[in-house]
Amino acid sequence: MLRINRSIYDQIVAHARRDHPDEACGVVAGPDGSDRPERFIEMANAERSPTFYRFDSQEQLKVWREMDDRDEEPVVIYHSHTATAAYPSRTDISYASEPNAHYVLVSTRAPETEEFRSFRIVDQEVTEEPVEVVEDEPAP
């Protein structure tokens, strides 16, 4: 199950809508081994395409090094589909290289509907998982 704060959920959806008609992509980092998505990192789609996304290699290297320096890992890897359902394509499945990550897809095909789904992708095997959106904890 993916348990995600409302503010991060909203940021992912907003990024997907803002980049439409191109696919949006990014990462939510969390402490190593925690499975807690905490730090939203919007990334550029190097393909600038409505049907495909790819992290810019230089940006990805920078982000992954930063996560490493902060003892974080990519808890969520997200992207959007602009004209199809929020379900991993064959290309998405073949590129899934983080077995511990939640792969989130947001479909922006219908502007009035939110389609936000999460999957585990391990060895080309796709398993959908429930998503629980929790309200953010107020600051102390």
C-alpha positions in Angstrom: 0.0 0.0 0.0 1.1 3.5 -0.8 0.4 5.9 2.1 0.9 9.5 0.9 0.3 12.9 2.4 -2.4 15.1 0.7 0.1 17.9 -0.1 2.4 15.5 -2.0 -0.5 13.9 -3.8 -1.8 17.4 -4.8 1.7 18.4 -6.0 2.0 15.3 -8.2 -1.5 15.9 -9.7 -0.8 19.6 -10.2 2.5 18.9 -12.0 0.8 16.4 -14.3 -2.0 18.9 -15.2 0.5 21.7 -15.7 2.7 19.8 -18.1 -0.3 18.4 -20.1 -0.3 17.8 -23.0 3.2 16.4 -22.4 3.9 13.7 -19.8 5.1 14.9 -16.5 7.6 13.0 -14.3 9.4 13.2 -11.0 10.3 11.5 -7.7 9.2 11.6 -4.1 12.2 10.8 -1.8 12.1 9.4 1.6 14.5 8.1 4.3 16.3 4.9 3.3 14.3 1.8 4.1 11.3 3.8 5.5 8.8 3.6 2.6 7.6 7.1 3.6 7.4 9.5 0.7 8.4 12.9 2.1 10.3 15.2 -0.3 8.6 16.0 -3.7 11.1 16.5 -6.5 9.6 17.7 -9.8 11.8 16.7 -12.8 11.8 17.6 -16.4 10.6 15.2 -19.1 13.7 15.2 -21.4 11.4 13.9 -24.2 8.9 16.7 -24.0 6.4 14.2 -25.4 2.7 13.5 -24.9 3.4 9.7 -25.2 6.7 9.1 -23.5 8.8 10.3 -20.6 12.5 10.1 -19.8 14.4 11.7 -16.9 17.2 14.0 -18.2 20.3 11.9 -17.4 22.2 14.9 -15.9 19.3 15.9 -13.7 18.7 12.3 -12.6 22.3 11.9 -11.7 22.1 15.1 -9.6 18.9 14.1 -7.9 20.0 10.5 -7.1 23.4 11.9 -5.7 21.4 14.3 -3.6 19.2 11.5 -2.3 22.3 9.5 -1.5 23.9 12.4 0.4 20.7 12.8 2.4 20.3 9.1 3.1 17.2 9.0 1.0 15.8 6.7 -1.7 13.2 7.1 -4.4 10.0 6.0 -2.6 7.7 7.1 -5.4 8.6 7.5 -9.1 5.7 9.2 -10.9 4.7 10.2 -14.4 1.5 11.0 -16.2 -0.3 9.6 -19.2 -2.1 12.3 -21.2 -4.5 10.3 -23.3 -4.7 6.8 -21.8 -5.5 5.2 -18.4 -3.1 5.4 -15.5 -1.6 2.0 -16.1 2.0 1.2 -16.9 2.8 0.8 -20.6 5.2 -1.9 -21.9 7.9 0.8 -22.0 7.2 1.9 -18.4 7.5 -1.7 -17.3 10.7 -2.2 -19.2 12.3 0.9 -17.7 11.2 0.2 -14.1 14.6 -0.3 -12.3 13.8 0.5 -8.7 12.2 -2.6 -7.2 11.4 -0.9 -3.8 9.7 2.1 -5.4 6.0 2.8 -5.8 5.3 3.6 -9.5 2.6 6.2 -9.5 0.7 7.1 -12.7 -1.7 10.0 -13.1 -3.9 10.2 -16.1 -4.7 13.7 -17.4 -7.0 12.6 -20.2 -10.1 13.9 -18.5 -9.6 17.4 -16.9 -12.4 17.0 -14.4 -11.4 13.5 -13.2 -8.5 12.4 -11.1 -7.0 9.1 -12.0 -4.1 8.4 -9.5 -2.9 4.8 -9.2 0.1 3.1 -7.7 2.0 0.0 -8.8 4.9 -2.2 -7.8 7.0 -3.3 -10.8 9.5 -6.0 -10.0 11.1 -8.2 -12.7 8.6 -6.9 -15.3 5.7 -8.0 -13.1 3.1 -5.3 -12.4 1.0 -5.3 -9.2 -1.5 -2.6 -8.5 -1.6 -1.5 -4.8 -4.1 0.6 -2.8 -3.4 4.3 -2.3 -4.2 5.9 1.0 -4.1 9.7 1.0 -3.6 11.1 4.5 -4.1 14.6 5.7 -0.8 16.4 6.4 0.2 16.6 10.1 0.1 20.2 11.3 3.5 21.7 12.1 4.3 21.7 15.9 
